[in-house]
Amino acid sequence: MPIARQYAILSEDKKSLLLPDEVQEWLKEVDRFLVVMENDEIILRKAHTRRTLAELVTNESPPFHPEDLNKLIHESRE
């Protein structure tokens, strides 16, 4: 997939992002995404899982180790 050549724009209430058209087109296939925050990056991955995020992560669960996160991402793509 080519890199988007436009900026995403944060809404005034800071609760949503307006994404470039080519990114919106990429997102049409699914309605659930895994969001990974790392340093100054936000990584958005399509999630093809039947488990809810609440089932995967709780407030009591420790942060994911990078290898575990990678495994979760690969499971979600199956």
Summary of the structure (lengths in Angstrom):
residues: 78
radius of gyration: 14.2
end to end distance: 19.7
largest distance: 39.3
contacts: 124
relative contact order: 0.13
helix: 29%
strand: 21%
